[in-house]
Amino acid sequence: MIVLDTVPSGALLLTVGVLFASGVYLLLERSLTRVLLGFVLMGNGANLAILVAGGRAGAPPITGATSEPMSDPLAQAMVLTSIVITLALVAFVLAMAYRSWQLHGHDEVQDDVEDTRIARLAVADAPSYADSDAEESGSTLDEEAVAVRDEVALPDPASGSDDAARPGAGARGGDGA
């Protein structure tokens, strides 16, 4: 059996999949403690996925040390960055869970009142806002276009209106001189 050097271990790929799947499952829970554990599991899954994508370990990335192929240090740098991001996210969710525990005595996320209202309207298939454009006015678009005045259009020379004759429309912008 021929094993390629670039093929990652099946056990590592399975571990990455299990970490991501269990992390997503925990993120969908209402308890902030479970959400916190979900973030931790997904962060560890991402770290392991980056390391697996980095390839097999090789010689240290110092030129001239050995004749073996060198390992790529980019994977380790990305994992360190991912660890810092995961730590910041975990600290934020932990602070929210602690504050929720102080205020309410539990860390369960409550339903949002606005989300509940929108869900009820969706069940009733009613719009959640007044849509004035959906109502028919009885006039065509051409009739409405004639009635609307364009604020940026230049004056029509055929109409005979002269903006320079108006007070405040001179070159200096309002002193009339």
Salt bridges, closest charged atoms under 4 A:
GLU29 OE1 - ARG34 NH1 3.42
ASP111 OD1 - ARG30 NH2 2.44
GLU114 OE2 - ARG117 NH2 2.68
GLU151 OE2 - ARG149 NH1 3.72
ASP163 OD1 - ARG166 NE 3.53
ASP175 OD2 - ARG172 NH1 3.37
